[in-house]
Amino acid sequence: MGWASGSQLAEDVWKTVRGNIPQKRRKALATAIVQLFEDHDCDTLDEAALLMKDADLPEYQQSDY
């Protein structure tokens, strides 16, 4: 059982800290945040658009078909 508000919390945290993270470090840190939230049963991270865009994880890439 996941927690639906987790994606909103993850997105809010990411938007709060993102501006203080150098561009070259964003992917690694966004990926780490995704992993932490998933480890605690957050299964709706595809709703955290900016975080997922910055993490650029293949399993969350949207297909064109």
N, C-alpha and C positions, 0 to 999 in steps of 0.2 A: 504494500500500500504506500503510495507516494503522498507528497504534500503539494497541492496545487498552487499555493501561494509562494512556493519556493522559487519559481521562475521570476516572479515579480520582485522578490527580495534580491535575487541574484542580479537582475537587471538594474535595480536601484543602487546596489553596492557598486556595480561596475561603472555606472554613470557618475557616481560620486568620486571614485578614485581614478578613473580613466585619464583625465586631463593631467594628472601628476605622473603618469607613466610614459617614459620615452617610447616613441613609435616602435623602435626595434625590440622592445621588451613586451609589447602588448599581447602578441600571440601566445607567448609562453605563460604569461600571467592569466590571461583569459582562460586558457586551457586548464590551468591549475584550479581556477575557481570553478569551472564546469565540473572537474573531477571531484572536488570537495563536495559540491552540492549533490552530485550523483551518488557519491558514497553514503550520503545521508538521505537517500531515497527520493530525491527530487527528480521526477521523471517527465517534467514538462518544460525543459530548458529550451526547446525549440521555440517557445514563446518569448524568450529573452533575446530579441533580435540583434541588438547591438553587441551584446556579449558573444553570441554565437557567430556573428560576422567577424569579430576580432579574433575569436578562437580558431576559425577556419578549419573546423574538424570535418573530415570526409563523411562521417556517419550522419552529419546534420546538413549536408549539402542538398539542396533541392534539385530535383531532376527537371529537365526541360520538357518532359513528355507527360 
